[in-house]
């Protein structure tokens, strides 16, 4: 996956429209950044979510933040202070842990799997670990045609992530309750406008490329 890029997904739950989300990958002063924003309609209650992972050049997290707005609002942060040898969290639960290995967060996990060459990978998370198994290649029907995809199965839980040969996540699938929650890639915006930009009126057309992935 090459930065900068903006990936747009359609969400579904039990086969019904469940909202939309965007995954932005870009370079930063500290290394790399992944930002996920989502408006989720199903399962209820409706929520707005924003996850940000600040990573070093290797893709190891330096800071992770999560903001959820819905029936109950939640703000949660994790700082990975490798030089100080500790991990600090803010929000619930709040704790201090020793930094004993290179931990991952839910977003850096995606980047790590897109680059993995092993058949089985175990990645430590704060409070647990994820075991990922490569399931092999299978075709996926995308809006721009059939794409050969590599599937990874994640445990604990029942989750699947599908990547194209360039490392772009094409599809996420997760068992939620008695139904399946899915995110299907609809559009790839290469060299997108920066996320933070002043709001001003302009009639000039942007020279940056915006296209559907082919």
Secondary structure, 3 states (H helix, E strand, C coil): CCCCEEEEEEEEECCEEEEEEEEEEEEECCEEEEEEEEEECCCCCCEEEEEEEEECCCCCEEEEEEEEECCCCEEEEEEEECCCCEEEEECCCCCEEECCCCCECHHHHHHHHHHCCCCEEEEEECCEEEEEEEEEEEEEEECCEEEEEEEEEEECCCEEEEEECCCCEEEEEEEECCEEEEEEEEEEEECCCCCCCCCCCCCCCCCCCCCCCC
